[in-house]
Structure formats: C-alpha cells, structure tokens
Amino acid sequence: MSAMVEAPERKDVKAAVERLGLSAEAGRLRSWIELYGQKLGVTEAKSADPAMRAVEARHEANGMVMVQVHAEYDDDKDETHALIRDRLLSPYEEGSCACRPRG
C-alpha cells in the first residue's frame, strides 16, 4: 500500500503522469489508496476529507443492501430464494471482491 502511494512521487513516474495529463487522476488515486488503507487500519485519513465520508457512505449502503436481500430472500428451503440471494450478495461476500470492508 505504501509503495502505491509513494510510486507517483518518483521522478520518472511523476514526469510520465504529467506528460500524459494524469495529475488529477493520480491525486484521486492517492486519496482512494489512503482511504482504503485507513479502512484496513494501516494508514490514517483525515475525518473531514469528503472522499472519506463517501467511502463510509458506500460501505453503509453495501451493508443495507445485504440486510435487505437477506430480509427479502430469507427462505433457505426455497431454491429460487437461495439462488437469488447468492447472486445478489456474491459481489459483497468475503473474498469475492474488495467491495466489502474487512475486519
């Protein structure tokens, strides 16, 4: 994680980013990496940062989706319910993607 944050500061990378007109994107990427690291507990982030509030809102919304899906498709004996629940929740389940916060 630290290497990802530090890489854009290297002279060769910085020159390439500027040459390609990607300075704004590099800054946004750095912010997202820092926020993700903070969420994992390996870096710090400023609580007043608007991007941090957006990440927190996204995690809260993901949690609400999971609760709603479990509420709507809670019949384990109904194969259709189990299939729908699996399809809707698989992107949020542990190990499926980085969508779900760990810890």
Distance bins in CASP14 RR format, pairs under 12 A and 6 or more apart:
PFRMAT RR
TARGET T0000
AUTHOR 0000-0000-0000
RMODE 2
METHOD distances of the structure
MODEL  1
1 7 0 0 0 0 0 1 0 0 0 0 0
1 30 0 0 0 0 0 1 0 0 0 0 0
1 32 0 0 0 0 0 1 0 0 0 0 0
1 33 1 0 0 1 0 0 0 0 0 0 0
1 34 0 0 0 0 1 0 0 0 0 0 0
1 35 0 0 0 0 0 1 0 0 0 0 0
1 36 1 0 0 1 0 0 0 0 0 0 0
1 37 1 0 1 0 0 0 0 0 0 0 0
1 38 0 0 0 0 0 1 0 0 0 0 0
1 39 0 0 0 0 0 1 0 0 0 0 0
1 40 1 0 0 1 0 0 0 0 0 0 0
1 41 0 0 0 0 0 1 0 0 0 0 0
1 42 1 0 1 0 0 0 0 0 0 0 0
1 43 1 0 0 1 0 0 0 0 0 0 0
2 9 0 0 0 0 0 1 0 0 0 0 0
2 30 0 0 0 0 0 1 0 0 0 0 0
2 33 0 0 0 0 1 0 0 0 0 0 0
2 34 0 0 0 0 0 1 0 0 0 0 0
2 37 0 0 0 0 1 0 0 0 0 0 0
2 42 0 0 0 0 1 0 0 0 0 0 0
2 43 0 0 0 0 1 0 0 0 0 0 0
3 9 0 0 0 0 0 1 0 0 0 0 0
3 10 0 0 0 0 0 1 0 0 0 0 0
3 13 0 0 0 0 0 1 0 0 0 0 0
3 33 0 0 0 0 0 1 0 0 0 0 0
4 10 0 0 0 0 0 1 0 0 0 0 0
4 13 0 0 0 0 0 1 0 0 0 0 0
4 26 0 0 0 0 0 1 0 0 0 0 0
4 27 0 0 0 0 0 1 0 0 0 0 0
4 29 0 0 0 0 1 0 0 0 0 0 0
4 30 0 0 0 0 1 0 0 0 0 0 0
4 31 0 0 0 0 0 1 0 0 0 0 0
4 32 0 0 0 0 1 0 0 0 0 0 0
4 33 1 0 1 0 0 0 0 0 0 0 0
4 34 0 0 0 0 1 0 0 0 0 0 0
4 36 0 0 0 0 1 0 0 0 0 0 0
4 37 0 0 0 0 1 0 0 0 0 0 0
4 42 0 0 0 0 0 1 0 0 0 0 0
4 43 0 0 0 0 0 1 0 0 0 0 0
5 13 0 0 0 0 0 1 0 0 0 0 0
5 26 0 0 0 0 0 1 0 0 0 0 0
5 27 0 0 0 0 0 1 0 0 0 0 0
5 29 0 0 0 0 1 0 0 0 0 0 0
5 30 1 0 1 0 0 0 0 0 0 0 0
5 31 0 0 0 0 1 0 0 0 0 0 0
5 32 0 0 0 0 0 1 0 0 0 0 0
5 33 1 0 1 0 0 0 0 0 0 0 0
5 34 1 0 0 1 0 0 0 0 0 0 0
5 35 0 0 0 0 0 1 0 0 0 0 0
5 36 0 0 0 0 0 1 0 0 0 0 0
5 37 0 0 0 0 1 0 0 0 0 0 0
5 38 0 0 0 0 0 1 0 0 0 0 0
5 42 0 0 0 0 0 1 0 0 0 0 0
5 43 1 0 0 1 0 0 0 0 0 0 0
5 44 0 0 0 0 0 1 0 0 0 0 0
5 45 0 0 0 0 0 1 0 0 0 0 0
6 13 0 0 0 0 1 0 0 0 0 0 0
6 14 0 0 0 0 0 1 0 0 0 0 0
6 30 0 0 0 0 1 0 0 0 0 0 0
6 33 0 0 0 0 0 1 0 0 0 0 0
6 34 0 0 0 0 0 1 0 0 0 0 0
6 43 0 0 0 0 0 1 0 0 0 0 0
7 13 1 0 1 0 0 0 0 0 0 0 0
7 14 0 0 0 0 1 0 0 0 0 0 0
7 16 0 0 0 0 0 1 0 0 0 0 0
7 17 0 0 0 0 1 0 0 0 0 0 0
7 26 0 0 0 0 1 0 0 0 0 0 0
7 29 0 0 0 0 1 0 0 0 0 0 0
7 30 0 0 0 0 1 0 0 0 0 0 0
7 33 0 0 0 0 1 0 0 0 0 0 0
8 14 1 0 0 1 0 0 0 0 0 0 0
8 15 0 0 0 0 0 1 0 0 0 0 0
8 16 0 0 0 0 1 0 0 0 0 0 0
8 17 1 0 0 1 0 0 0 0 0 0 0
8 18 0 0 0 0 0 1 0 0 0 0 0
8 20 0 0 0 0 0 1 0 0 0 0 0
8 22 0 0 0 0 1 0 0 0 0 0 0
8 23 0 0 0 0 1 0 0 0 0 0 0
8 24 0 0 0 0 0 1 0 0 0 0 0
8 25 0 0 0 0 1 0 0 0 0 0 0
8 26 1 0 1 0 0 0 0 0 0 0 0
8 27 1 0 0 1 0 0 0 0 0 0 0
8 28 0 0 0 0 0 1 0 0 0 0 0
8 29 1 0 0 1 0 0 0 0 0 0 0
8 30 1 0 0 1 0 0 0 0 0 0 0
8 31 0 0 0 0 0 1 0 0 0 0 0
8 33 0 0 0 0 1 0 0 0 0 0 0
9 15 0 0 0 0 0 1 0 0 0 0 0
9 17 0 0 0 0 0 1 0 0 0 0 0
9 26 0 0 0 0 1 0 0 0 0 0 0
9 27 0 0 0 0 0 1 0 0 0 0 0
9 30 0 0 0 0 1 0 0 0 0 0 0
10 16 0 0 0 0 1 0 0 0 0 0 0
10 17 0 0 0 0 1 0 0 0 0 0 0
10 26 0 0 0 0 0 1 0 0 0 0 0
11 17 0 0 0 0 0 1 0 0 0 0 0
11 18 0 0 0 0 0 1 0 0 0 0 0
12 18 0 0 0 0 0 1 0 0 0 0 0
12 19 0 0 0 0 0 1 0 0 0 0 0
13 19 0 0 0 0 0 1 0 0 0 0 0
13 20 0 0 0 0 0 1 0 0 0 0 0
13 22 0 0 0 0 0 1 0 0 0 0 0
13 23 0 0 0 0 0 1 0 0 0 0 0
13 26 0 0 0 0 1 0 0 0 0 0 0
13 29 0 0 0 0 0 1 0 0 0 0 0
13 30 0 0 0 0 0 1 0 0 0 0 0
14 20 0 0 0 0 0 1 0 0 0 0 0
14 21 0 0 0 0 0 1 0 0 0 0 0
14 22 0 0 0 0 0 1 0 0 0 0 0
14 23 0 0 0 0 1 0 0 0 0 0 0
14 26 0 0 0 0 1 0 0 0 0 0 0
14 27 0 0 0 0 0 1 0 0 0 0 0
14 30 0 0 0 0 0 1 0 0 0 0 0
15 21 0 0 0 0 0 1 0 0 0 0 0
15 22 0 0 0 0 0 1 0 0 0 0 0
15 23 0 0 0 0 0 1 0 0 0 0 0
15 26 0 0 0 0 0 1 0 0 0 0 0
16 22 0 0 0 0 1 0 0 0 0 0 0
16 23 0 0 0 0 0 1 0 0 0 0 0
16 26 0 0 0 0 1 0 0 0 0 0 0
17 23 1 0 1 0 0 0 0 0 0 0 0
17 24 0 0 0 0 1 0 0 0 0 0 0
17 25 0 0 0 0 1 0 0 0 0 0 0
17 26 1 0 1 0 0 0 0 0 0 0 0
17 27 0 0 0 0 1 0 0 0 0 0 0
17 28 0 0 0 0 0 1 0 0 0 0 0
17 29 0 0 0 0 1 0 0 0 0 0 0
17 30 0 0 0 0 0 1 0 0 0 0 0
18 24 0 0 0 0 0 1 0 0 0 0 0
18 25 0 0 0 0 0 1 0 0 0 0 0
18 26 0 0 0 0 1 0 0 0 0 0 0
18 27 0 0 0 0 0 1 0 0 0 0 0
19 26 0 0 0 0 0 1 0 0 0 0 0
20 26 0 0 0 0 1 0 0 0 0 0 0
21 27 0 0 0 0 0 1 0 0 0 0 0
22 28 0 0 0 0 1 0 0 0 0 0 0
22 29 0 0 0 0 1 0 0 0 0 0 0
22 30 0 0 0 0 0 1 0 0 0 0 0
23 29 0 0 0 0 0 1 0 0 0 0 0
23 30 0 0 0 0 0 1 0 0 0 0 0
24 30 0 0 0 0 0 1 0 0 0 0 0
24 31 0 0 0 0 0 1 0 0 0 0 0
25 31 0 0 0 0 0 1 0 0 0 0 0
25 32 0 0 0 0 0 1 0 0 0 0 0
26 32 0 0 0 0 0 1 0 0 0 0 0
26 33 0 0 0 0 0 1 0 0 0 0 0
27 33 0 0 0 0 1 0 0 0 0 0 0
27 34 0 0 0 0 1 0 0 0 0 0 0
27 51 0 0 0 0 0 1 0 0 0 0 0
28 34 0 0 0 0 0 1 0 0 0 0 0
28 35 0 0 0 0 0 1 0 0 0 0 0
28 50 0 0 0 0 0 1 0 0 0 0 0
28 51 0 0 0 0 1 0 0 0 0 0 0
28 54 0 0 0 0 0 1 0 0 0 0 0
29 35 0 0 0 0 0 1 0 0 0 0 0
29 36 0 0 0 0 0 1 0 0 0 0 0
29 51 0 0 0 0 0 1 0 0 0 0 0
30 36 0 0 0 0 0 1 0 0 0 0 0
30 37 0 0 0 0 0 1 0 0 0 0 0
30 43 0 0 0 0 0 1 0 0 0 0 0
30 45 0 0 0 0 0 1 0 0 0 0 0
30 49 0 0 0 0 0 1 0 0 0 0 0
30 51 0 0 0 0 0 1 0 0 0 0 0
31 37 0 0 0 0 0 1 0 0 0 0 0
31 38 0 0 0 0 0 1 0 0 0 0 0
31 43 0 0 0 0 0 1 0 0 0 0 0
31 45 0 0 0 0 1 0 0 0 0 0 0
31 46 0 0 0 0 0 1 0 0 0 0 0
31 49 1 0 0 1 0 0 0 0 0 0 0
31 50 0 0 0 0 1 0 0 0 0 0 0
31 51 1 0 1 0 0 0 0 0 0 0 0
31 52 0 0 0 0 1 0 0 0 0 0 0
31 54 0 0 0 0 0 1 0 0 0 0 0
31 55 0 0 0 0 1 0 0 0 0 0 0
32 38 0 0 0 0 0 1 0 0 0 0 0
32 39 0 0 0 0 0 1 0 0 0 0 0
32 43 0 0 0 0 0 1 0 0 0 0 0
32 45 0 0 0 0 0 1 0 0 0 0 0
32 49 0 0 0 0 0 1 0 0 0 0 0
32 51 1 0 0 1 0 0 0 0 0 0 0
32 52 0 0 0 0 0 1 0 0 0 0 0
32 54 0 0 0 0 1 0 0 0 0 0 0
32 55 1 0 0 1 0 0 0 0 0 0 0
32 58 0 0 0 0 0 1 0 0 0 0 0
32 98 0 0 0 0 0 1 0 0 0 0 0
33 39 0 0 0 0 0 1 0 0 0 0 0
33 40 0 0 0 0 0 1 0 0 0 0 0
33 42 0 0 0 0 0 1 0 0 0 0 0
33 43 0 0 0 0 1 0 0 0 0 0 0
33 45 0 0 0 0 0 1 0 0 0 0 0
33 51 0 0 0 0 0 1 0 0 0 0 0
33 55 0 0 0 0 0 1 0 0 0 0 0
33 98 0 0 0 0 0 1 0 0 0 0 0
34 40 0 0 0 0 0 1 0 0 0 0 0
34 41 0 0 0 0 0 1 0 0 0 0 0
34 42 0 0 0 0 1 0 0 0 0 0 0
34 43 1 0 1 0 0 0 0 0 0 0 0
34 44 0 0 0 0 1 0 0 0 0 0 0
34 45 1 0 1 0 0 0 0 0 0 0 0
34 46 0 0 0 0 1 0 0 0 0 0 0
34 49 0 0 0 0 1 0 0 0 0 0 0
34 51 0 0 0 0 1 0 0 0 0 0 0
34 52 0 0 0 0 1 0 0 0 0 0 0
34 55 0 0 0 0 0 1 0 0 0 0 0
35 41 0 0 0 0 0 1 0 0 0 0 0
35 42 0 0 0 0 0 1 0 0 0 0 0
35 43 0 0 0 0 1 0 0 0 0 0 0
35 44 0 0 0 0 0 1 0 0 0 0 0
35 45 1 0 1 0 0 0 0 0 0 0 0
35 46 0 0 0 0 1 0 0 0 0 0 0
35 47 0 0 0 0 0 1 0 0 0 0 0
35 49 1 0 0 1 0 0 0 0 0 0 0
35 50 0 0 0 0 0 1 0 0 0 0 0
35 51 1 0 1 0 0 0 0 0 0 0 0
35 52 1 0 1 0 0 0 0 0 0 0 0
35 53 0 0 0 0 1 0 0 0 0 0 0
35 54 0 0 0 0 1 0 0 0 0 0 0
35 55 1 0 1 0 0 0 0 0 0 0 0
35 56 0 0 0 0 1 0 0 0 0 0 0
35 57 0 0 0 0 0 1 0 0 0 0 0
35 58 0 0 0 0 0 1 0 0 0 0 0
35 59 0 0 0 0 0 1 0 0 0 0 0
35 101 0 0 0 0 0 1 0 0 0 0 0
36 42 0 0 0 0 1 0 0 0 0 0 0
36 43 0 0 0 0 1 0 0 0 0 0 0
36 45 0 0 0 0 1 0 0 0 0 0 0
36 51 0 0 0 0 0 1 0 0 0 0 0
36 52 0 0 0 0 0 1 0 0 0 0 0
36 55 1 0 0 1 0 0 0 0 0 0 0
36 58 0 0 0 0 0 1 0 0 0 0 0
36 59 0 0 0 0 0 1 0 0 0 0 0
36 98 1 0 0 1 0 0 0 0 0 0 0
36 99 0 0 0 0 0 1 0 0 0 0 0
36 101 0 0 0 0 1 0 0 0 0 0 0
36 102 0 0 0 0 0 1 0 0 0 0 0
37 43 1 0 1 0 0 0 0 0 0 0 0
37 44 0 0 0 0 1 0 0 0 0 0 0
37 45 1 0 0 1 0 0 0 0 0 0 0
37 52 0 0 0 0 0 1 0 0 0 0 0
37 55 0 0 0 0 0 1 0 0 0 0 0
37 98 0 0 0 0 0 1 0 0 0 0 0
37 101 0 0 0 0 0 1 0 0 0 0 0
37 102 0 0 0 0 0 1 0 0 0 0 0
38 44 1 0 1 0 0 0 0 0 0 0 0
38 45 1 1 0 0 0 0 0 0 0 0 0
38 46 0 0 0 0 1 0 0 0 0 0 0
38 47 0 0 0 0 1 0 0 0 0 0 0
38 49 0 0 0 0 1 0 0 0 0 0 0
38 51 0 0 0 0 0 1 0 0 0 0 0
38 52 1 0 0 1 0 0 0 0 0 0 0
38 55 0 0 0 0 1 0 0 0 0 0 0
38 56 0 0 0 0 0 1 0 0 0 0 0
38 59 0 0 0 0 0 1 0 0 0 0 0
38 101 0 0 0 0 0 1 0 0 0 0 0
39 45 0 0 0 0 1 0 0 0 0 0 0
39 51 0 0 0 0 0 1 0 0 0 0 0
39 52 0 0 0 0 1 0 0 0 0 0 0
39 55 1 0 0 1 0 0 0 0 0 0 0
39 56 0 0 0 0 1 0 0 0 0 0 0
39 58 0 0 0 0 0 1 0 0 0 0 0
39 59 1 0 0 1 0 0 0 0 0 0 0
39 98 0 0 0 0 0 1 0 0 0 0 0
39 99 0 0 0 0 0 1 0 0 0 0 0
39 100 0 0 0 0 0 1 0 0 0 0 0
39 101 1 0 1 0 0 0 0 0 0 0 0
39 102 0 0 0 0 1 0 0 0 0 0 0
39 103 0 0 0 0 1 0 0 0 0 0 0
40 55 0 0 0 0 0 1 0 0 0 0 0
40 98 0 0 0 0 0 1 0 0 0 0 0
40 100 0 0 0 0 0 1 0 0 0 0 0
40 101 0 0 0 0 1 0 0 0 0 0 0
40 102 1 0 0 1 0 0 0 0 0 0 0
40 103 0 0 0 0 1 0 0 0 0 0 0
41 101 0 0 0 0 0 1 0 0 0 0 0
41 102 0 0 0 0 1 0 0 0 0 0 0
41 103 0 0 0 0 1 0 0 0 0 0 0
42 102 0 0 0 0 0 1 0 0 0 0 0
42 103 0 0 0 0 0 1 0 0 0 0 0
43 52 0 0 0 0 0 1 0 0 0 0 0
44 52 0 0 0 0 0 1 0 0 0 0 0
45 51 0 0 0 0 1 0 0 0 0 0 0
45 52 1 0 1 0 0 0 0 0 0 0 0
45 53 0 0 0 0 0 1 0 0 0 0 0
45 54 0 0 0 0 0 1 0 0 0 0 0
45 55 0 0 0 0 1 0 0 0 0 0 0
45 56 0 0 0 0 0 1 0 0 0 0 0
46 52 1 0 0 1 0 0 0 0 0 0 0
46 53 0 0 0 0 0 1 0 0 0 0 0
47 53 0 0 0 0 1 0 0 0 0 0 0
47 55 0 0 0 0 0 1 0 0 0 0 0
47 56 0 0 0 0 1 0 0 0 0 0 0
49 55 0 0 0 0 1 0 0 0 0 0 0
49 56 0 0 0 0 0 1 0 0 0 0 0
50 56 0 0 0 0 0 1 0 0 0 0 0
50 57 0 0 0 0 0 1 0 0 0 0 0
51 57 0 0 0 0 0 1 0 0 0 0 0
51 58 0 0 0 0 0 1 0 0 0 0 0
52 58 0 0 0 0 0 1 0 0 0 0 0
52 59 0 0 0 0 0 1 0 0 0 0 0
53 59 0 0 0 0 0 1 0 0 0 0 0
53 60 0 0 0 0 0 1 0 0 0 0 0
54 60 0 0 0 0 0 1 0 0 0 0 0
54 61 0 0 0 0 0 1 0 0 0 0 0
55 61 0 0 0 0 0 1 0 0 0 0 0
55 62 0 0 0 0 0 1 0 0 0 0 0
55 98 0 0 0 0 0 1 0 0 0 0 0
55 99 0 0 0 0 0 1 0 0 0 0 0
55 101 0 0 0 0 1 0 0 0 0 0 0
56 62 0 0 0 0 0 1 0 0 0 0 0
56 63 0 0 0 0 0 1 0 0 0 0 0
56 101 0 0 0 0 1 0 0 0 0 0 0
57 63 0 0 0 0 0 1 0 0 0 0 0
57 64 0 0 0 0 0 1 0 0 0 0 0
58 64 0 0 0 0 0 1 0 0 0 0 0
58 65 0 0 0 0 0 1 0 0 0 0 0
58 92 0 0 0 0 0 1 0 0 0 0 0
58 98 0 0 0 0 0 1 0 0 0 0 0
58 99 0 0 0 0 1 0 0 0 0 0 0
58 100 0 0 0 0 0 1 0 0 0 0 0
58 101 0 0 0 0 1 0 0 0 0 0 0
59 65 0 0 0 0 0 1 0 0 0 0 0
59 66 0 0 0 0 0 1 0 0 0 0 0
59 92 0 0 0 0 0 1 0 0 0 0 0
59 98 0 0 0 0 0 1 0 0 0 0 0
59 99 0 0 0 0 1 0 0 0 0 0 0
59 100 0 0 0 0 1 0 0 0 0 0 0
59 101 1 0 1 0 0 0 0 0 0 0 0
59 102 0 0 0 0 0 1 0 0 0 0 0
59 103 0 0 0 0 0 1 0 0 0 0 0
60 66 0 0 0 0 0 1 0 0 0 0 0
60 67 0 0 0 0 0 1 0 0 0 0 0
60 101 0 0 0 0 0 1 0 0 0 0 0
61 67 0 0 0 0 0 1 0 0 0 0 0
61 68 0 0 0 0 0 1 0 0 0 0 0
61 92 0 0 0 0 0 1 0 0 0 0 0
61 99 0 0 0 0 0 1 0 0 0 0 0
61 100 0 0 0 0 0 1 0 0 0 0 0
62 68 0 0 0 0 0 1 0 0 0 0 0
62 69 0 0 0 0 0 1 0 0 0 0 0
62 88 0 0 0 0 0 1 0 0 0 0 0
62 89 0 0 0 0 0 1 0 0 0 0 0
62 91 0 0 0 0 1 0 0 0 0 0 0
62 92 1 0 1 0 0 0 0 0 0 0 0
62 93 0 0 0 0 0 1 0 0 0 0 0
62 96 0 0 0 0 0 1 0 0 0 0 0
62 97 0 0 0 0 0 1 0 0 0 0 0
62 98 0 0 0 0 0 1 0 0 0 0 0
62 99 1 0 0 1 0 0 0 0 0 0 0
62 100 1 0 0 1 0 0 0 0 0 0 0
62 101 0 0 0 0 1 0 0 0 0 0 0
63 69 0 0 0 0 1 0 0 0 0 0 0
63 70 0 0 0 0 0 1 0 0 0 0 0
63 71 0 0 0 0 0 1 0 0 0 0 0
63 89 0 0 0 0 0 1 0 0 0 0 0
63 92 1 0 0 1 0 0 0 0 0 0 0
63 93 0 0 0 0 0 1 0 0 0 0 0
63 99 0 0 0 0 0 1 0 0 0 0 0
63 100 0 0 0 0 1 0 0 0 0 0 0
63 101 0 0 0 0 1 0 0 0 0 0 0
64 70 0 0 0 0 0 1 0 0 0 0 0
64 71 0 0 0 0 0 1 0 0 0 0 0
64 92 0 0 0 0 0 1 0 0 0 0 0
65 71 0 0 0 0 0 1 0 0 0 0 0
65 72 0 0 0 0 0 1 0 0 0 0 0
65 85 0 0 0 0 0 1 0 0 0 0 0
65 88 1 0 0 1 0 0 0 0 0 0 0
65 89 0 0 0 0 1 0 0 0 0 0 0
65 91 0 0 0 0 1 0 0 0 0 0 0
65 92 1 0 0 1 0 0 0 0 0 0 0
65 93 0 0 0 0 0 1 0 0 0 0 0
65 99 0 0 0 0 0 1 0 0 0 0 0
65 100 0 0 0 0 0 1 0 0 0 0 0
66 72 0 0 0 0 0 1 0 0 0 0 0
66 73 0 0 0 0 0 1 0 0 0 0 0
66 85 0 0 0 0 1 0 0 0 0 0 0
66 88 0 0 0 0 1 0 0 0 0 0 0
66 89 1 0 0 1 0 0 0 0 0 0 0
66 90 0 0 0 0 0 1 0 0 0 0 0
66 91 0 0 0 0 0 1 0 0 0 0 0
66 92 1 0 1 0 0 0 0 0 0 0 0
66 93 0 0 0 0 1 0 0 0 0 0 0
66 94 0 0 0 0 0 1 0 0 0 0 0
66 99 0 0 0 0 0 1 0 0 0 0 0
66 100 0 0 0 0 1 0 0 0 0 0 0
66 101 0 0 0 0 0 1 0 0 0 0 0
67 73 0 0 0 0 0 1 0 0 0 0 0
67 74 0 0 0 0 0 1 0 0 0 0 0
67 85 0 0 0 0 0 1 0 0 0 0 0
67 88 0 0 0 0 0 1 0 0 0 0 0
67 89 0 0 0 0 0 1 0 0 0 0 0
67 92 0 0 0 0 0 1 0 0 0 0 0
68 74 0 0 0 0 0 1 0 0 0 0 0
68 85 0 0 0 0 0 1 0 0 0 0 0
68 88 0 0 0 0 1 0 0 0 0 0 0
68 89 0 0 0 0 0 1 0 0 0 0 0
68 92 0 0 0 0 0 1 0 0 0 0 0
69 81 0 0 0 0 0 1 0 0 0 0 0
69 82 0 0 0 0 0 1 0 0 0 0 0
69 84 0 0 0 0 1 0 0 0 0 0 0
69 85 1 0 1 0 0 0 0 0 0 0 0
69 86 0 0 0 0 1 0 0 0 0 0 0
69 87 0 0 0 0 1 0 0 0 0 0 0
69 88 1 0 1 0 0 0 0 0 0 0 0
69 89 1 0 1 0 0 0 0 0 0 0 0
69 90 0 0 0 0 0 1 0 0 0 0 0
69 91 0 0 0 0 0 1 0 0 0 0 0
69 92 0 0 0 0 1 0 0 0 0 0 0
69 93 0 0 0 0 0 1 0 0 0 0 0
70 76 0 0 0 0 0 1 0 0 0 0 0
70 81 0 0 0 0 0 1 0 0 0 0 0
70 82 0 0 0 0 0 1 0 0 0 0 0
70 84 0 0 0 0 0 1 0 0 0 0 0
70 85 1 0 0 1 0 0 0 0 0 0 0
70 86 0 0 0 0 0 1 0 0 0 0 0
70 88 0 0 0 0 1 0 0 0 0 0 0
70 89 1 0 0 1 0 0 0 0 0 0 0
70 92 0 0 0 0 0 1 0 0 0 0 0
71 81 0 0 0 0 0 1 0 0 0 0 0
71 85 0 0 0 0 0 1 0 0 0 0 0
71 88 0 0 0 0 0 1 0 0 0 0 0
72 78 0 0 0 0 0 1 0 0 0 0 0
72 80 0 0 0 0 0 1 0 0 0 0 0
72 81 0 0 0 0 1 0 0 0 0 0 0
72 84 0 0 0 0 1 0 0 0 0 0 0
72 85 0 0 0 0 1 0 0 0 0 0 0
72 88 0 0 0 0 1 0 0 0 0 0 0
72 89 0 0 0 0 0 1 0 0 0 0 0
73 79 0 0 0 0 0 1 0 0 0 0 0
73 80 0 0 0 0 1 0 0 0 0 0 0
73 81 1 0 1 0 0 0 0 0 0 0 0
73 82 1 0 0 1 0 0 0 0 0 0 0
73 83 0 0 0 0 1 0 0 0 0 0 0
73 84 1 0 1 0 0 0 0 0 0 0 0
73 85 1 0 1 0 0 0 0 0 0 0 0
73 86 0 0 0 0 1 0 0 0 0 0 0
73 87 0 0 0 0 1 0 0 0 0 0 0
73 88 1 0 0 1 0 0 0 0 0 0 0
73 89 0 0 0 0 1 0 0 0 0 0 0
74 81 1 0 0 1 0 0 0 0 0 0 0
74 82 0 0 0 0 1 0 0 0 0 0 0
74 84 0 0 0 0 0 1 0 0 0 0 0
74 85 1 0 0 1 0 0 0 0 0 0 0
75 81 1 0 1 0 0 0 0 0 0 0 0
75 82 1 0 0 1 0 0 0 0 0 0 0
75 83 0 0 0 0 0 1 0 0 0 0 0
75 84 0 0 0 0 0 1 0 0 0 0 0
75 85 0 0 0 0 1 0 0 0 0 0 0
76 82 1 0 0 1 0 0 0 0 0 0 0
76 83 0 0 0 0 0 1 0 0 0 0 0
76 85 0 0 0 0 1 0 0 0 0 0 0
76 86 0 0 0 0 0 1 0 0 0 0 0
78 84 0 0 0 0 1 0 0 0 0 0 0
78 85 0 0 0 0 1 0 0 0 0 0 0
79 85 0 0 0 0 0 1 0 0 0 0 0
79 86 0 0 0 0 0 1 0 0 0 0 0
80 86 0 0 0 0 0 1 0 0 0 0 0
80 87 0 0 0 0 0 1 0 0 0 0 0
81 87 0 0 0 0 0 1 0 0 0 0 0
81 88 0 0 0 0 0 1 0 0 0 0 0
81 89 0 0 0 0 0 1 0 0 0 0 0
82 88 0 0 0 0 0 1 0 0 0 0 0
82 89 0 0 0 0 0 1 0 0 0 0 0
83 89 0 0 0 0 0 1 0 0 0 0 0
83 90 0 0 0 0 0 1 0 0 0 0 0
84 90 0 0 0 0 0 1 0 0 0 0 0
85 92 0 0 0 0 0 1 0 0 0 0 0
85 93 0 0 0 0 0 1 0 0 0 0 0
86 92 0 0 0 0 0 1 0 0 0 0 0
86 93 0 0 0 0 1 0 0 0 0 0 0
86 96 0 0 0 0 0 1 0 0 0 0 0
87 93 0 0 0 0 0 1 0 0 0 0 0
87 96 0 0 0 0 0 1 0 0 0 0 0
88 96 0 0 0 0 0 1 0 0 0 0 0
89 96 0 0 0 0 1 0 0 0 0 0 0
89 97 0 0 0 0 0 1 0 0 0 0 0
89 99 0 0 0 0 0 1 0 0 0 0 0
89 100 0 0 0 0 1 0 0 0 0 0 0
90 96 1 0 1 0 0 0 0 0 0 0 0
90 97 0 0 0 0 1 0 0 0 0 0 0
90 99 0 0 0 0 0 1 0 0 0 0 0
90 100 0 0 0 0 0 1 0 0 0 0 0
91 97 1 0 1 0 0 0 0 0 0 0 0
91 98 0 0 0 0 0 1 0 0 0 0 0
91 99 1 0 1 0 0 0 0 0 0 0 0
91 100 0 0 0 0 1 0 0 0 0 0 0
92 98 0 0 0 0 0 1 0 0 0 0 0
92 99 1 0 1 0 0 0 0 0 0 0 0
92 100 1 0 1 0 0 0 0 0 0 0 0
92 101 0 0 0 0 0 1 0 0 0 0 0
93 99 0 0 0 0 1 0 0 0 0 0 0
93 100 1 0 0 1 0 0 0 0 0 0 0
93 102 0 0 0 0 0 1 0 0 0 0 0
94 100 1 0 0 1 0 0 0 0 0 0 0
94 101 0 0 0 0 0 1 0 0 0 0 0
94 102 1 0 0 1 0 0 0 0 0 0 0
94 103 0 0 0 0 1 0 0 0 0 0 0
95 102 0 0 0 0 1 0 0 0 0 0 0
END
